């Protein structure tokens, strides 16, 4: 059976080079804003700000 609830699958995109590097889940109810975290980008080769997008590649 499929999961039920408030979890949503989102992709994290580098704000500098615009490459999708990570896929994660978030809770829609507890987080109204979009997810933003600093993570390592393998294309830029340094830690950059990654923002949430719903388009999965």
PDB file of N, CA, C and O in Angstrom:
ATOM      1  N   UNK A   1       0.828  -1.177   0.000  1.00  0.00           N
ATOM      2  CA  UNK A   1       0.000   0.000   0.000  1.00  0.00           C
ATOM      3  C   UNK A   1       0.877   1.246   0.000  1.00  0.00           C
ATOM      4  O   UNK A   1       2.011   1.231   0.477  1.00  0.00           O
ATOM      5  N   UNK A   2       0.338   2.293  -0.531  1.00  0.00           N
ATOM      6  CA  UNK A   2       1.057   3.562  -0.564  1.00  0.00           C
ATOM      7  C   UNK A   2       0.986   4.237   0.801  1.00  0.00           C
ATOM      8  O   UNK A   2       0.068   4.007   1.589  1.00  0.00           O
ATOM      9  N   UNK A   3       1.976   5.067   1.046  1.00  0.00           N
ATOM     10  CA  UNK A   3       1.979   5.817   2.297  1.00  0.00           C
ATOM     11  C   UNK A   3       0.881   6.864   2.272  1.00  0.00           C
ATOM     12  O   UNK A   3       0.580   7.441   1.227  1.00  0.00           O
ATOM     13  N   UNK A   4       0.290   7.102   3.422  1.00  0.00           N
ATOM     14  CA  UNK A   4      -0.714   8.140   3.558  1.00  0.00           C
ATOM     15  C   UNK A   4      -0.206   9.150   4.569  1.00  0.00           C
ATOM     16  O   UNK A   4       0.487   8.792   5.521  1.00  0.00           O
ATOM     17  N   UNK A   5      -0.542  10.378   4.368  1.00  0.00           N
ATOM     18  CA  UNK A   5      -0.171  11.385   5.351  1.00  0.00           C
ATOM     19  C   UNK A   5       0.280  12.670   4.703  1.00  0.00           C
ATOM     20  O   UNK A   5      -0.003  12.943   3.537  1.00  0.00           O
ATOM     21  N   UNK A   6       0.988  13.447   5.490  1.00  0.00           N
ATOM     22  CA  UNK A   6       1.361  14.786   5.083  1.00  0.00           C
ATOM     23  C   UNK A   6       2.757  14.858   4.479  1.00  0.00           C
ATOM     24  O   UNK A   6       3.244  15.958   4.218  1.00  0.00           O
ATOM     25  N   UNK A   7       3.420  13.720   4.246  1.00  0.00           N
ATOM     26  CA  UNK A   7       4.769  13.712   3.691  1.00  0.00           C
ATOM     27  C   UNK A   7       4.706  13.956   2.192  1.00  0.00           C
ATOM     28  O   UNK A   7       3.794  13.494   1.507  1.00  0.00           O
ATOM     29  N   UNK A   8       5.706  14.699   1.692  1.00  0.00           N
ATOM     30  CA  UNK A   8       5.756  15.043   0.284  1.00  0.00           C
ATOM     31  C   UNK A   8       7.205  14.896  -0.200  1.00  0.00           C
ATOM     32  O   UNK A   8       8.133  15.334   0.479  1.00  0.00           O
ATOM     33  N   UNK A   9       7.393  14.289  -1.354  1.00  0.00           N
ATOM     34  CA  UNK A   9       8.731  14.128  -1.916  1.00  0.00           C
ATOM     35  C   UNK A   9       9.095  15.390  -2.685  1.00  0.00           C
ATOM     36  O   UNK A   9       8.336  15.855  -3.536  1.00  0.00           O
ATOM     37  N   UNK A  10      10.280  15.945  -2.370  1.00  0.00           N
ATOM     38  CA  UNK A  10      10.757  17.165  -3.024  1.00  0.00           C
ATOM     39  C   UNK A  10      12.210  16.972  -3.452  1.00  0.00           C
ATOM     40  O   UNK A  10      12.920  16.121  -2.917  1.00  0.00           O
ATOM     41  N   UNK A  11      12.633  17.766  -4.415  1.00  0.00           N
ATOM     42  CA  UNK A  11      14.014  17.759  -4.875  1.00  0.00           C
ATOM     43  C   UNK A  11      14.689  19.033  -4.408  1.00  0.00           C
ATOM     44  O   UNK A  11      14.051  20.079  -4.296  1.00  0.00           O
ATOM     45  N   UNK A  12      15.999  18.941  -4.133  1.00  0.00           N
ATOM     46  CA  UNK A  12      16.768  20.111  -3.746  1.00  0.00           C
ATOM     47  C   UNK A  12      17.668  20.512  -4.902  1.00  0.00           C
ATOM     48  O   UNK A  12      18.425  19.692  -5.421  1.00  0.00           O
ATOM     49  N   UNK A  13      17.585  21.782  -5.308  1.00  0.00           N
ATOM     50  CA  UNK A  13      18.310  22.297  -6.460  1.00  0.00           C
ATOM     51  C   UNK A  13      19.301  23.346  -5.981  1.00  0.00           C
ATOM     52  O   UNK A  13      18.966  24.198  -5.158  1.00  0.00           O
ATOM     53  N   UNK A  14      20.521  23.280  -6.499  1.00  0.00           N
ATOM     54  CA  UNK A  14      21.554  24.252  -6.159  1.00  0.00           C
ATOM     55  C   UNK A  14      21.131  25.629  -6.663  1.00  0.00           C
ATOM     56  O   UNK A  14      20.691  25.767  -7.804  1.00  0.00           O
ATOM     57  N   UNK A  15      21.264  26.643  -5.816  1.00  0.00           N
ATOM     58  CA  UNK A  15      20.840  27.986  -6.197  1.00  0.00           C
ATOM     59  C   UNK A  15      21.843  28.673  -7.122  1.00  0.00           C
ATOM     60  O   UNK A  15      21.509  29.686  -7.736  1.00  0.00           O
ATOM     61  N   UNK A  16      23.072  28.144  -7.236  1.00  0.00           N
ATOM     62  CA  UNK A  16      24.087  28.753  -8.083  1.00  0.00           C
ATOM     63  C   UNK A  16      24.087  28.143  -9.485  1.00  0.00           C
ATOM     64  O   UNK A  16      23.943  28.862 -10.474  1.00  0.00           O
ATOM     65  N   UNK A  17      24.247  26.818  -9.575  1.00  0.00           N
ATOM     66  CA  UNK A  17      24.359  26.165 -10.889  1.00  0.00           C
ATOM     67  C   UNK A  17      23.050  25.544 -11.373  1.00  0.00           C
ATOM     68  O   UNK A  17      22.992  25.066 -12.506  1.00  0.00           O
ATOM     69  N   UNK A  18      22.005  25.537 -10.560  1.00  0.00           N
ATOM     70  CA  UNK A  18      20.665  25.047 -10.907  1.00  0.00           C
ATOM     71  C   UNK A  18      20.609  23.550 -11.214  1.00  0.00           C
ATOM     72  O   UNK A  18      19.724  23.112 -11.948  1.00  0.00           O
ATOM     73  N   UNK A  19      21.531  22.760 -10.669  1.00  0.00           N
ATOM     74  CA  UNK A  19      21.500  21.310 -10.844  1.00  0.00           C
ATOM     75  C   UNK A  19      20.779  20.664  -9.668  1.00  0.00           C
ATOM     76  O   UNK A  19      20.937  21.091  -8.524  1.00  0.00           O
ATOM     77  N   UNK A  20      19.991  19.637  -9.953  1.00  0.00           N
ATOM     78  CA  UNK A  20      19.287  18.892  -8.913  1.00  0.00           C
ATOM     79  C   UNK A  20      20.252  17.880  -8.323  1.00  0.00           C
ATOM     80  O   UNK A  20      20.755  17.010  -9.034  1.00  0.00           O
ATOM     81  N   UNK A  21      20.514  17.986  -7.022  1.00  0.00           N
ATOM     82  CA  UNK A  21      21.505  17.137  -6.377  1.00  0.00           C
ATOM     83  C   UNK A  21      20.928  16.180  -5.352  1.00  0.00           C
ATOM     84  O   UNK A  21      21.502  15.113  -5.133  1.00  0.00           O
ATOM     85  N   UNK A  22      19.825  16.516  -4.720  1.00  0.00           N
ATOM     86  CA  UNK A  22      19.278  15.708  -3.638  1.00  0.00           C
ATOM     87  C   UNK A  22      17.771  15.545  -3.790  1.00  0.00           C
ATOM     88  O   UNK A  22      17.095  16.409  -4.348  1.00  0.00           O
ATOM     89  N   UNK A  23      17.248  14.413  -3.282  1.00  0.00           N
ATOM     90  CA  UNK A  23      15.811  14.159  -3.196  1.00  0.00           C
ATOM     91  C   UNK A  23      15.514  13.806  -1.751  1.00  0.00           C
ATOM     92  O   UNK A  23      16.210  12.983  -1.156  1.00  0.00           O
ATOM     93  N   UNK A  24      14.486  14.421  -1.181  1.00  0.00           N
ATOM     94  CA  UNK A  24      14.157  14.202   0.219  1.00  0.00           C
ATOM     95  C   UNK A  24      12.650  14.320   0.415  1.00  0.00           C
ATOM     96  O   UNK A  24      11.912  14.603  -0.529  1.00  0.00           O
ATOM     97  N   UNK A  25      12.201  14.101   1.646  1.00  0.00           N
ATOM     98  CA  UNK A  25      10.800  14.253   2.005  1.00  0.00           C
ATOM     99  C   UNK A  25      10.665  15.383   3.004  1.00  0.00           C
ATOM    100  O   UNK A  25      11.596  15.694   3.746  1.00  0.00           O
ATOM    101  N   UNK A  26       9.483  15.994   3.012  1.00  0.00           N
ATOM    102  CA  UNK A  26       9.185  17.000   4.023  1.00  0.00           C
ATOM    103  C   UNK A  26       7.731  16.892   4.420  1.00  0.00           C
ATOM    104  O   UNK A  26       6.907  16.358   3.678  1.00  0.00           O
ATOM    105  N   UNK A  27       7.425  17.402   5.595  1.00  0.00           N
ATOM    106  CA  UNK A  27       6.070  17.399   6.114  1.00  0.00           C
ATOM    107  C   UNK A  27       5.387  18.696   5.697  1.00  0.00           C
ATOM    108  O   UNK A  27       5.830  19.777   6.085  1.00  0.00           O
ATOM    109  N   UNK A  28       4.314  18.604   4.913  1.00  0.00           N
ATOM    110  CA  UNK A  28       3.606  19.784   4.401  1.00  0.00           C
ATOM    111  C   UNK A  28       2.930  20.584   5.513  1.00  0.00           C
ATOM    112  O   UNK A  28       2.827  21.807   5.420  1.00  0.00           O
ATOM    113  N   UNK A  29       2.476  19.912   6.548  1.00  0.00           N
ATOM    114  CA  UNK A  29       1.719  20.568   7.607  1.00  0.00           C
ATOM    115  C   UNK A  29       2.638  21.383   8.521  1.00  0.00           C
ATOM    116  O   UNK A  29       2.308  22.516   8.874  1.00  0.00           O
ATOM    117  N   UNK A  30       3.785  20.818   8.906  1.00  0.00           N
ATOM    118  CA  UNK A  30       4.677  21.504   9.842  1.00  0.00           C
ATOM    119  C   UNK A  30       5.515  22.589   9.180  1.00  0.00           C
ATOM    120  O   UNK A  30       5.923  23.539   9.847  1.00  0.00           O
ATOM    121  N   UNK A  31       5.778  22.470   7.890  1.00  0.00           N
ATOM    122  CA  UNK A  31       6.624  23.439   7.178  1.00  0.00           C
ATOM    123  C   UNK A  31       5.811  24.115   6.085  1.00  0.00           C
ATOM    124  O   UNK A  31       5.543  23.513   5.045  1.00  0.00           O
ATOM    125  N   UNK A  32       5.419  25.358   6.315  1.00  0.00           N
ATOM    126  CA  UNK A  32       4.654  26.083   5.312  1.00  0.00           C
ATOM    127  C   UNK A  32       5.572  26.648   4.220  1.00  0.00           C
ATOM    128  O   UNK A  32       5.195  26.702   3.050  1.00  0.00           O
ATOM    129  N   UNK A  33       6.778  27.067   4.619  1.00  0.00           N
ATOM    130  CA  UNK A  33       7.730  27.636   3.670  1.00  0.00           C
ATOM    131  C   UNK A  33       8.468  26.543   2.920  1.00  0.00           C
ATOM    132  O   UNK A  33       8.427  25.373   3.302  1.00  0.00           O
ATOM    133  N   UNK A  34       9.145  26.937   1.846  1.00  0.00           N
ATOM    134  CA  UNK A  34       9.948  25.984   1.097  1.00  0.00           C
ATOM    135  C   UNK A  34      11.234  25.677   1.862  1.00  0.00           C
ATOM    136  O   UNK A  34      11.754  26.520   2.594  1.00  0.00           O
ATOM    137  N   UNK A  35      11.731  24.469   1.682  1.00  0.00           N
ATOM    138  CA  UNK A  35      12.917  24.002   2.364  1.00  0.00           C
ATOM    139  C   UNK A  35      14.163  24.635   1.747  1.00  0.00           C
ATOM    140  O   UNK A  35      14.320  24.635   0.526  1.00  0.00           O
ATOM    141  N   UNK A  36      15.052  25.174   2.588  1.00  0.00           N
ATOM    142  CA  UNK A  36      16.325  25.742   2.148  1.00  0.00           C
ATOM    143  C   UNK A  36      17.414  25.266   3.093  1.00  0.00           C
ATOM    144  O   UNK A  36      17.340  25.516   4.296  1.00  0.00           O
ATOM    145  N   UNK A  37      18.426  24.582   2.564  1.00  0.00           N
ATOM    146  CA  UNK A  37      19.532  24.120   3.388  1.00  0.00           C
ATOM    147  C   UNK A  37      20.841  24.311   2.642  1.00  0.00           C
ATOM    148  O   UNK A  37      20.869  24.381   1.413  1.00  0.00           O
ATOM    149  N   UNK A  38      21.928  24.393   3.407  1.00  0.00           N
ATOM    150  CA  UNK A  38      23.251  24.448   2.805  1.00  0.00           C
ATOM    151  C   UNK A  38      23.762  23.020   2.697  1.00  0.00           C
ATOM    152  O   UNK A  38      23.903  22.325   3.703  1.00  0.00           O
ATOM    153  N   UNK A  39      24.041  22.582   1.462  1.00  0.00           N
ATOM    154  CA  UNK A  39      24.530  21.233   1.208  1.00  0.00           C
ATOM    155  C   UNK A  39      25.647  21.290   0.176  1.00  0.00           C
ATOM    156  O   UNK A  39      25.825  22.298  -0.508  1.00  0.00           O
ATOM    157  N   UNK A  40      26.395  20.198   0.073  1.00  0.00           N
ATOM    158  CA  UNK A  40      27.509  20.128  -0.870  1.00  0.00           C
ATOM    159  C   UNK A  40      26.983  19.904  -2.295  1.00  0.00           C
ATOM    160  O   UNK A  40      26.158  19.023  -2.536  1.00  0.00           O
ATOM    161  N   UNK A  41      27.476  20.717  -3.227  1.00  0.00           N
ATOM    162  CA  UNK A  41      27.138  20.577  -4.640  1.00  0.00           C
ATOM    163  C   UNK A  41      28.338  19.973  -5.350  1.00  0.00           C
ATOM    164  O   UNK A  41      29.426  20.549  -5.329  1.00  0.00           O
ATOM    165  N   UNK A  42      28.153  18.822  -5.977  1.00  0.00           N
ATOM    166  CA  UNK A  42      29.270  18.151  -6.639  1.00  0.00           C
ATOM    167  C   UNK A  42      29.682  18.842  -7.928  1.00  0.00           C
ATOM    168  O   UNK A  42      30.793  18.625  -8.411  1.00  0.00           O
ATOM    169  N   UNK A  43      28.813  19.671  -8.496  1.00  0.00           N
ATOM    170  CA  UNK A  43      29.152  20.388  -9.731  1.00  0.00           C
ATOM    171  C   UNK A  43      29.945  21.659  -9.423  1.00  0.00           C
ATOM    172  O   UNK A  43      30.881  21.997 -10.149  1.00  0.00           O
ATOM    173  N   UNK A  44      29.578  22.361  -8.353  1.00  0.00           N
ATOM    174  CA  UNK A  44      30.314  23.565  -7.933  1.00  0.00           C
ATOM    175  C   UNK A  44      31.537  23.216  -7.084  1.00  0.00           C
ATOM    176  O   UNK A  44      32.468  24.011  -6.957  1.00  0.00           O
ATOM    177  N   UNK A  45      31.518  22.019  -6.509  1.00  0.00           N
ATOM    178  CA  UNK A  45      32.557  21.510  -5.623  1.00  0.00           C
ATOM    179  C   UNK A  45      32.717  22.320  -4.342  1.00  0.00           C
ATOM    180  O   UNK A  45      33.829  22.486  -3.840  1.00  0.00           O
ATOM    181  N   UNK A  46      31.610  22.818  -3.820  1.00  0.00           N
ATOM    182  CA  UNK A  46      31.609  23.472  -2.521  1.00  0.00           C
ATOM    183  C   UNK A  46      30.195  23.495  -1.947  1.00  0.00           C
ATOM    184  O   UNK A  46      29.232  23.120  -2.616  1.00  0.00           O
ATOM    185  N   UNK A  47      30.090  23.937  -0.713  1.00  0.00           N
ATOM    186  CA  UNK A  47      28.804  23.988  -0.030  1.00  0.00           C
ATOM    187  C   UNK A  47      28.039  25.211  -0.524  1.00  0.00           C
ATOM    188  O   UNK A  47      28.528  26.338  -0.452  1.00  0.00           O
ATOM    189  N   UNK A  48      26.837  24.969  -1.022  1.00  0.00           N
ATOM    190  CA  UNK A  48      25.999  26.034  -1.566  1.00  0.00           C
ATOM    191  C   UNK A  48      24.600  25.924  -0.967  1.00  0.00           C
ATOM    192  O   UNK A  48      24.243  24.899  -0.386  1.00  0.00           O
ATOM    193  N   UNK A  49      23.827  26.965  -1.111  1.00  0.00           N
ATOM    194  CA  UNK A  49      22.437  26.953  -0.677  1.00  0.00           C
ATOM    195  C   UNK A  49      21.611  26.152  -1.677  1.00  0.00           C
ATOM    196  O   UNK A  49      21.682  26.397  -2.882  1.00  0.00           O
ATOM    197  N   UNK A  50      20.826  25.192  -1.180  1.00  0.00           N
ATOM    198  CA  UNK A  50      19.949  24.378  -2.013  1.00  0.00           C
ATOM    199  C   UNK A  50      18.506  24.704  -1.648  1.00  0.00           C
ATOM    200  O   UNK A  50      18.163  24.795  -0.469  1.00  0.00           O
ATOM    201  N   UNK A  51      17.665  24.880  -2.660  1.00  0.00           N
ATOM    202  CA  UNK A  51      16.260  25.220  -2.452  1.00  0.00           C
ATOM    203  C   UNK A  51      15.367  24.112  -2.972  1.00  0.00           C
ATOM    204  O   UNK A  51      15.749  23.343  -3.853  1.00  0.00           O
ATOM    205  N   UNK A  52      14.176  24.046  -2.411  1.00  0.00           N
ATOM    206  CA  UNK A  52      13.211  23.000  -2.736  1.00  0.00           C
ATOM    207  C   UNK A  52      12.523  23.283  -4.068  1.00  0.00           C
ATOM    208  O   UNK A  52      12.210  24.428  -4.396  1.00  0.00           O
ATOM    209  N   UNK A  53      12.296  22.209  -4.829  1.00  0.00           N
ATOM    210  CA  UNK A  53      11.458  22.248  -6.022  1.00  0.00           C
ATOM    211  C   UNK A  53      10.661  20.965  -6.076  1.00  0.00           C
ATOM    212  O   UNK A  53      11.097  19.945  -5.543  1.00  0.00           O
ATOM    213  N   UNK A  54       9.503  20.995  -6.708  1.00  0.00           N
ATOM    214  CA  UNK A  54       8.666  19.792  -6.773  1.00  0.00           C
ATOM    215  C   UNK A  54       8.922  19.000  -8.046  1.00  0.00           C
ATOM    216  O   UNK A  54       8.466  17.862  -8.159  1.00  0.00           O
ATOM    217  N   UNK A  55       9.638  19.570  -9.005  1.00  0.00           N
ATOM    218  CA  UNK A  55       9.923  18.861 -10.252  1.00  0.00           C
ATOM    219  C   UNK A  55      11.064  17.887 -10.037  1.00  0.00           C
ATOM    220  O   UNK A  55      12.182  18.293  -9.723  1.00  0.00           O
ATOM    221  N   UNK A  56      10.786  16.608 -10.203  1.00  0.00           N
ATOM    222  CA  UNK A  56      11.805  15.572 -10.046  1.00  0.00           C
ATOM    223  C   UNK A  56      12.299  15.163 -11.412  1.00  0.00           C
ATOM    224  O   UNK A  56      11.507  14.959 -12.332  1.00  0.00           O
ATOM    225  N   UNK A  57      13.600  15.042 -11.547  1.00  0.00           N
ATOM    226  CA  UNK A  57      14.188  14.626 -12.829  1.00  0.00           C
ATOM    227  C   UNK A  57      14.373  13.144 -12.861  1.00  0.00           C
ATOM    228  O   UNK A  57      14.854  12.602 -13.856  1.00  0.00           O
TER     229      UNK A  57
END
